[in-house]
Amino acid sequence: MKTTSITRIFVVEDDDWYREFLHYVLSLNPDHAVTAFSTGKEVLKNLHLHPDIITIDYHLPDTNGSTLLGLIKEQCPDADTLIISEQHNIDTAVELLKSGAVDYFVKSKDIRDKLLNTVELIKERQGLKQKISRLEKEVEKKYNFQDRLIGSSSNFQSLFPLIEKAAATNITVTISGETGTGKEEIAKAIHYNSLREKSGFVAINMAAIPNDLAESELFGHEKGAFTGALQSRIGKFEEADGGTLFLDEIAEMDLSLQAKLLRVLQEKEVVRIGSNKPIKINTRIIAATHRNLLDEVKKNRFREDLYYRLYGLQINLPPLRERDKDIILLAKYFITQFCKDNQLPVKKNICKGSEQTPCLSISRQCQRTEINYRTGSCDE
């Protein structure tokens, strides 16, 4: 069953009849908790209750709407304010709107529908702001690489300074490592800890795209550029503009496409298929491969000039077999995640190891009760 949050609304109005009228109108929605006040002093004393919306009468016995609006914005900045006044003065309304009021109403008996519609729009906007805030916190938590990237072995921990350096700059990064070592996780950690975190992270696996479609996927195409191009389409470079484009398995890219990619990296612009118009882009590149790119260059399967264009900062991920100390940590992490995702009780860990002598088999039953999966040690 879906639950609806309660919206707390304050009404500030010195006219007894109109105050009751506004209270009645706003209380028609059962999800509204409406409290009415007759003076500015009274409402200021109750701002600690964190109202979501406040309606303000412009003329009050102890203050005016402009002064009260400023105090509310100072003490309760998240509250949205609506001015309700007998004045038809446009200049006053404009000044109040510039000062932060959401809307300005002239008092009348026909205010009901307009007021309720405005309140609903405010609630919708506040809901979106809260959702965005939650998502930003989730993203920040999810991609905090100190927590997200599990491993205490020295060869894995040595990657963290490189990730921090990559996140602090716009340098092109190439991540190498065997399949399954977490290359995309490293790329996300770099992106979401960089100044580009508010923009998109776009990933494309070059090994999964047929050669005849790869150019369109990367650079886009115009309507009618080829059979089946029924409408224009932007490519991954444009989609990631302002953010990061993760080119996974870049060594699988066709040589002719590598030449076009090199030009895009040099000129910082793309030309869609079927167009002659260059489009400027500001896209950071993070490339990844399970191959040795230098060996691929020597075998004439990868362009040397593209290799050096991508060289930037190199991050080489060690395979798990070289991270013995991390096996139990990752097992613990994935077991915990599986239990959470499937609403199962979290299982206790499972090894006969210690920080000094880590267990290499997760099938053995641990004599102790818990593993600290950040350090690899059992906690008694």
N, C-alpha and C positions, 0 to 999 in steps of 0.2 A: 504493500500500500504506500502510495506516495505521500510524503508529509510536506506541508507548506509552511514556510517560516512566517513568523508574525512580524508585521511591519509596525514599528512604534512611531506614532505621529503626535506631535505637539501642535495645539492650536492656541495662538496668542491673539486675543480679541477682547477689547474692553466693553463693547456693546453686548449686553446680556442676551438679547434675542438672537443676534447674529452669531454669537459664540455658540449658543445651543444649536442653531441651524447648521453651522459647520461641523460641530460634533456629530450631529445626527447623520449628515450626508456622508462623512468619512467613515462612520461606523456601520454603514450599510454593508460594507465588505467585512465578513467575519474574521478575516485575517489581519484586520487593522486593530491595534490597541491605541485608542485615542485618548489623550489627556488635554484638558482645556485650561488656559491661564488667562487672567485679565490684565496682567502687567508684565513689563519686561523683566523686572526684578525677580518675579516668581519663576519665569522660565529659565533664567540664568542660574538660579539655585538648583534646578533639576537637570541640568545638562549632563550631570554625572551618570544619568540613566541612558545616555547615548541614543537619543532619538534618531530615526532614519530620515524623517521629513518634518519640517517645521513650517507652519503657515503664520505669517506675521502681518498684523494690522499696521498700516503705516503710521497712523496717529494713535499713540498710547498715552495714558495720563502721566507716565514717568519717563518717557523717552520717545524717539521717533524711529521709523523703520530703518533708516540708514545706519544710525548708531547701533541699534540692536543687531542688525545684520552683521556689522563688523565684529561685534563681541562674540556672536555665535560662531562666525568663521574662525575666530581666534581660538575659542575654547572647545569647539566641537566641529573640526574641519570636515569630517565625513558626512555631516548632516546636510541634506539638500533643503533649500529654503524657497518658499513661495510667498510673494508679497500680495496682500489683499487690501485694496485701498478704495476710498471714495473719489480719489483724485483721477482726473482724466489727463493729467499733465504728461505728455510724451517724454519731455526732457527728464522728469523725475524717474519714469519707468526705465529709460535708457541707462541712466546713472546707476540705478539699483541692479540692473542686469549686468552691467560692467563690473559691479562690485561683487558679483557672485551669485545673485539670485537666479534660480532656474526659470521662473516665469513671474508675470505680473498680471494680476486680475483686478478688474474694477468691480466693486461690490454690486451685487444684484441678486434677485431671487432665481435667476436662470443660470447660476454659476455651476450647478450640480454636475452636469455631464462633462463640461470642460474640465472642472477640477478633478473629477474621478479619472478621466482619461489621462490627464497630466500625471497624476499620482501613479497610474499603472505604467506609464512610460518611464518614470523615475525608478520604480521598482525593477523594471526590466533592465535598465541600465546598471543599477546597483548590483543586480544579480550577475550580470556579465562581468562587472569589475571584480566581484568576489570570486567568480569562476576563474578569471584570468590570474588573479592573485594566487589562488590555490594551485593552478597549473604551473605557475612560475616557481612556486615553492617545491612542487613535486619534481619539476625538471631540475631545479638546483640540488635537491636531495638525491635524485636519481643519478645525476651525472657528476656528483662530487667525487672525483676519481680516488681521493684518499679513502673513501668508504666503498665505492662501487667496484674498484679494481682490487680483487682479493688476491693477496699473496704477500708472504713475508720473506721469501727467499731473496738473497742478496742480488741475484741477477735480474729479478723482477722489480725489486725496490729501486734499483739503479735507473729504471725508466722514468720515475716520477720527476726528477729535475728536468729531463728532456721534455716531458709533457708540459710542465710549468713554463719552460722557455718557449715552446711552440704556442701555448695559449696566450702568452704575453706579446706576441708579434703576429704579423701576417705572412711569415715565411712559408713557402711551400714545403709540405711534409710528405715524405714517402715512408710508409710503414711496410716492413717485410716480415715474413714469418709463415710458418706452415699453416695449412688450413685448420681452423678451429682454435687458433691461439688468441683470438680476440681483437683482430685488427680494427673492426668497425667500432668496437667499444672504446678503443684508444682514440679513434677519430672523433667520436661523440664527446669524449672527455675533453679533448682539445677545443672543439667548437663551443661547447656549453660553458666553458670556463674562459672564453675569449670575449672581446668586445663585440663579436658578431652573434652572441647568444640569442639576441632578440629576433634575429632573422633566421631564415630557413636552413636546415641541414638536409641536403638532398643527396641520396645515395643511389648509385647505379652500378650494377655488376656487368662489366664488359664481356665476361665469359658467357653470360646468359642471353646476349642480344645478337641476332644474326647480323652479319657484316652489312647487308644491304639496308638494314634498318638503323644501324648504330649512328650514322651521321644525322638522321632526322631526330633521333632520341636526344642527341647531345646539343644540336644547334637549331632544331625546329625546322618548320617548312611553311610555305605559303600555300594558300588554296590553289589547287590545280597544278602544283609543282610536279606531280607524278600521278600515275593511275592510283586511284583510291584516296588521294588527298582532297577530300571533300570540303575541308575547311582549314584555315590557318591554325598552326599550333606552335607554341613556344617550346624550346628545348630545355634540357636540364640546366644549361648554363644560365639562361634567363630566369628560370625558376629559382635558382639559388642566388640570384643577384643580391648583393649585400650580405650574403651568408656564406655557407661552405658547400662545395660540391665534392663528394667522396667518390672517387673513381676506383672501385674495387676491381681487382684482377686486371690491372692496366696492361700487363704484359701480353694479354690475349688480344689486344687491339690490333686491327689490320694496319699494315705499314702505310697505306695511303691515307687512312684516317689519322694516323699518328702525325703526318705532315700537316693536316688541317688543324689538329689539336695544338701543334707547336705554334702555328700562326695566331691562334686565338690567345695563347698564353703570352705571346710577344706583343700583340697589338691591343689586348684587353678589349676585344670586340668580336662579335659573332655575325655571320651572315646566314640567314635562313636559306634553306634550299628553295630555289625558285625566285630569289630576291637578289638585288644588287646593293641593297641598303645595309651598311654596317650598323650594328646596334652595340653601343658601349655597355660594358658590364663591369661590375666590381665584385668578382666572385673569387673566393679563396679555394685553392685546390689542395686536397689531401688525397694522395694516391696510395694504393696498397697492392701488394702482389705476394704470391707464395713462391715466386721464382727469384733467382739472382739476376737482377736487371743488367749488371755489368757483363755477366756471362751471355745474356741474351743479346747484348750489343756486339760482343765478339763473334757471335754466331749469325750476325746480320738479321736478327729477328726483331730488334728494337733499335730505333734511331738513336745515334749517339748524341745528336744535338738536343733531342727531346729528353734524353737521360740527364744531361747536365742542366737543362731547364727545370726539371723536376727535382734535381738533387737536393737542394735546400737543406732541410734537417732530416737526417736518417734515423729511424727508430726500428730496431730489429727485435722482434718478440721471441723470447726463448720458448721452445716446446715444453710441454708439461713434464716430459721425461727428464728434463734438466732442472725441474723445480720440485724435487721430491718432497721438500718441506711443505709445499703448497697443496699437495694432493688431498690431504685430509681437510684442509681449510675449504677447498672448493666443494668437496663432498658434503661438508656441513652446510655450506651456503646453499647448494642446490636442493638438499633435503629440506631445509627450512623453507625455501621458496616454494617447493612443491607442496608442502603441507599447507602453507598460507593460501596458495592458489586453489587448492582443492578442499579448503576448510577442514583440514585434519589436524589432530593434536601434533604439536611440534615434537619430533623425535629427538631423544638425547643421543649424544655421539658415542662412539663406536670405534675406538682404537685402543691399542696398548702402547701408546707412544707418549713422548714428552717433547718439550721444545728442543732438548738436546738430542734425543733419539726418536725422531718422528717415525710413526708406523707407516709402512708402505702398503698395507692391505686394509681396506675399509670393511672387509668381511669379518675381521676379528671383533670380539665384543670388548668394549673398553671397561677396565676395572674401576674407572672413575666416572663421575657423573656428567661432566661438561667439557667442551673444548672451546678455548678462546680462539675463534677463527681469524682474528687479526694477528695473533702471535704464534699459533700452532701449539700452544701448551695446554695441558689438561688442568682444569681448576678443581681442586679437591672440595 
